[in-house]
Amino acid sequence: MENIALVAITKHGVQMVRKLQESIQTADVYYMTKFEHGDEKEKGIYMFEGSVRLILPDLFKKYDGIVMVISLGAVVRMIAPILKDKKTDPAVVVVDDKGQFVISVLSGHIGGANELTHELSEHLQATPVITTASDVNKTIPVDIFGREFGWIVEYEKKVTPVSAAVVNEEPIVIVQESGERNWWKHNKPLPSQMKVVSSCKEAMMLDFSAALVITHRLLTEDEQSMLLQNGVLYRPKSVYLGIGCNRGTSATEINAVIDETLYELGISKTSVKGIATIDLKKDEEGLLDVCEQNKWTFQYFTPLELNAVPISNPSETVFKYTGAYGVSEPAVLLASGAKQLTLEKKKSGNVTISIAVK
């Protein structure tokens, strides 16, 4: 976390945040004017008069993390009136005046306060204090599972009961049909009450209290009914689209072909990572607009790179105009690193689309 405010209201606290700023150079420092050293302007340090309570609303809007060298009780009373939602509130961390303890107070998981607490405790050689059950028990944090990979929680209605089932060591089934596999971060085996399976079909044959479903597929009604009754659905960014199109094809037409094709194949658009094509299309406005609208990556490859990828139906016509024997198929294989295509090639109007799942 880089967008951090370090706040102090005591002599010792000021010394601490000034020292921390040397280690965390992206952090902004705030303290009372009565502790002015004379080099604040040079160091970009902010000073304030009166109670820190007065500047907290602005700090909440401006920063992702706020570190306060103030007593825990005082911090709780000051932030209580301005709390909104755990998805939008910044991480709040408290440090005692002697720098012995670093305490994660607010937005521990989603806001990153727990990670910030560990980082600060290393800088200060202090004891981190974290009370989030999944962190303490070194198990799966349901609300941010896979976040470091870009996974998106699509069905989060049951996050709270599923989290309870995880920390209470009830039988959990983890269905992983796609996405990164190295999500278990702890230096111990996966708990015995957690079972990982590779398909929803396999999971539906088991007895479990809660389910974590990681898939790019659109679930059937039966799968939703059985697995999401007490389950959370995660969408990994594992789907890549290879696109070829005529010059000047609109973003509207490209989006329509993508939506139609994904629906036909039962693939969630949320799981799309990006588009791949030939370098001749690197300035194609329609493709660029589609990527910008959907916040997708955009990759392009030279004909030489594309021709190095074996494809089933090389086209002399495509080669005549582009120098490559295929565009959408080899491009999507190169971008995804997949061994095979989920959709070899489909032509619709001015657009040709291929799909691969990493």
HUFEN-V611288 format. One record per pair of residues at least 24 apart in sequence whose C-alpha atoms are under 8 Angstrom apart, sorted by the first residue. I is the first residue (numbers start at 1). J is the second residue. If there is no record, write none. Layout:
i=I j=J
i=I j=J
This chain:
i=1 j=64
i=1 j=65
i=1 j=112
i=1 j=116
i=2 j=26
i=2 j=27
i=2 j=64
i=3 j=27
i=3 j=63
i=3 j=64
i=3 j=65
i=4 j=28
i=4 j=63
i=4 j=64
i=4 j=65
i=4 j=66
i=4 j=67
i=5 j=29
i=5 j=30
i=5 j=59
i=5 j=63
i=5 j=65
i=5 j=66
i=5 j=67
i=6 j=30
i=6 j=66
i=6 j=67
i=6 j=68
i=6 j=69
i=7 j=31
i=7 j=66
i=7 j=67
i=7 j=68
i=7 j=69
i=8 j=32
i=8 j=68
i=8 j=69
i=8 j=70
i=9 j=52
i=9 j=69
i=9 j=70
i=10 j=97
i=11 j=35
i=12 j=97
i=12 j=98
i=13 j=69
i=13 j=70
i=13 j=97
i=13 j=98
i=16 j=99
i=20 j=123
i=23 j=123
i=53 j=78
i=57 j=82
i=60 j=89
i=60 j=90
i=63 j=90
i=64 j=90
i=64 j=91
i=64 j=111
i=65 j=90
i=65 j=91
i=65 j=92
i=65 j=93
i=65 j=111
i=65 j=112
i=65 j=113
i=65 j=116
i=66 j=90
i=66 j=91
i=66 j=92
i=66 j=93
i=67 j=92
i=67 j=93
i=67 j=94
i=67 j=95
i=68 j=92
i=68 j=93
i=68 j=94
i=68 j=95
i=69 j=94
i=69 j=95
i=69 j=96
i=69 j=97
i=70 j=94
i=70 j=95
i=70 j=96
i=70 j=97
i=71 j=95
i=71 j=96
i=71 j=97
i=86 j=110
i=86 j=111
i=87 j=111
i=93 j=117
i=99 j=124
i=99 j=126
i=100 j=124
i=100 j=125
i=100 j=126
i=100 j=127
i=101 j=126
i=101 j=127
i=101 j=128
i=101 j=129
i=102 j=126
i=102 j=127
i=102 j=128
i=102 j=129
i=103 j=128
i=103 j=129
i=103 j=130
i=104 j=128
i=104 j=129
i=104 j=130
i=104 j=131
i=108 j=132
i=109 j=141
i=109 j=143
i=109 j=144
i=110 j=143
i=110 j=144
i=133 j=167
i=134 j=166
i=134 j=167
i=137 j=167
i=138 j=186
i=139 j=166
i=139 j=167
i=139 j=186
i=140 j=166
i=140 j=184
i=145 j=183
i=146 j=183
i=146 j=236
i=149 j=180
i=149 j=236
i=149 j=237
i=150 j=236
i=150 j=237
i=151 j=234
i=151 j=235
i=151 j=236
i=151 j=237
i=152 j=234
i=152 j=235
i=152 j=236
i=152 j=270
i=153 j=232
i=153 j=233
i=153 j=234
i=153 j=235
i=154 j=232
i=154 j=233
i=154 j=234
i=154 j=235
i=155 j=232
i=155 j=233
i=155 j=234
i=156 j=232
i=156 j=233
i=157 j=232
i=158 j=228
i=158 j=230
i=158 j=231
i=158 j=232
i=159 j=231
i=159 j=232
i=161 j=230
i=162 j=210
i=162 j=211
i=162 j=230
i=162 j=231
i=162 j=232
i=165 j=209
i=165 j=210
i=166 j=210
i=169 j=193
i=170 j=208
i=170 j=209
i=170 j=210
i=171 j=195
i=171 j=207
i=171 j=208
i=171 j=209
i=171 j=210
i=172 j=208
i=172 j=209
i=172 j=210
i=172 j=211
i=172 j=212
i=173 j=197
i=173 j=203
i=173 j=208
i=173 j=210
i=173 j=211
i=173 j=212
i=174 j=203
i=174 j=211
i=174 j=212
i=174 j=213
i=174 j=214
i=175 j=199
i=175 j=200
i=175 j=203
i=175 j=211
i=175 j=212
i=175 j=213
i=175 j=214
i=175 j=215
i=176 j=213
i=176 j=214
i=176 j=215
i=177 j=214
i=177 j=215
i=177 j=216
i=178 j=214
i=178 j=215
i=178 j=216
i=178 j=236
i=178 j=238
i=178 j=357
i=178 j=358
i=179 j=214
i=179 j=215
i=179 j=236
i=179 j=237
i=179 j=238
i=179 j=358
i=180 j=236
i=200 j=227
i=216 j=267
i=216 j=268
i=216 j=270
i=216 j=271
i=217 j=266
i=217 j=267
i=217 j=268
i=218 j=266
i=218 j=267
i=218 j=268
i=219 j=266
i=235 j=268
i=235 j=270
i=235 j=271
i=236 j=271
i=237 j=270
i=237 j=271
i=237 j=272
i=237 j=273
i=238 j=271
i=238 j=272
i=238 j=273
i=238 j=336
i=238 j=357
i=238 j=358
i=239 j=271
i=239 j=272
i=239 j=273
i=239 j=274
i=239 j=336
i=239 j=355
i=239 j=356
i=239 j=357
i=239 j=358
i=240 j=272
i=240 j=273
i=240 j=274
i=240 j=275
i=240 j=276
i=240 j=332
i=240 j=335
i=240 j=336
i=240 j=355
i=240 j=356
i=240 j=357
i=240 j=358
i=241 j=272
i=241 j=274
i=241 j=275
i=241 j=276
i=241 j=328
i=241 j=332
i=241 j=353
i=241 j=354
i=241 j=355
i=241 j=356
i=242 j=275
i=242 j=276
i=242 j=277
i=242 j=327
i=242 j=328
i=242 j=329
i=242 j=330
i=242 j=331
i=242 j=332
i=242 j=353
i=242 j=354
i=242 j=355
i=243 j=275
i=243 j=276
i=243 j=277
i=243 j=327
i=243 j=328
i=243 j=351
i=243 j=352
i=243 j=353
i=243 j=354
i=244 j=277
i=244 j=278
i=244 j=327
i=244 j=328
i=244 j=351
i=244 j=352
i=244 j=353
i=245 j=350
i=245 j=351
i=245 j=352
i=246 j=350
i=246 j=351
i=247 j=284
i=248 j=284
i=248 j=285
i=248 j=286
i=249 j=286
i=249 j=350
i=249 j=351
i=250 j=285
i=250 j=286
i=251 j=285
i=251 j=286
i=251 j=287
i=251 j=289
i=251 j=290
i=252 j=286
i=253 j=351
i=254 j=286
i=254 j=287
i=254 j=290
i=254 j=351
i=255 j=290
i=257 j=348
i=257 j=351
i=258 j=353
i=272 j=296
i=273 j=297
i=274 j=298
i=274 j=299
i=275 j=299
i=275 j=332
i=276 j=300
i=276 j=301
i=276 j=328
i=276 j=331
i=276 j=332
i=276 j=335
i=277 j=301
i=277 j=327
i=277 j=328
i=277 j=331
i=277 j=332
i=278 j=302
i=278 j=303
i=278 j=306
i=278 j=327
i=278 j=328
i=278 j=331
i=279 j=303
i=280 j=322
i=299 j=335
i=300 j=331
i=301 j=331
i=306 j=330
i=306 j=331
i=306 j=334
i=309 j=333
i=309 j=334
i=328 j=352
i=328 j=353
i=328 j=354
i=329 j=353
i=329 j=354
i=329 j=355
i=332 j=356
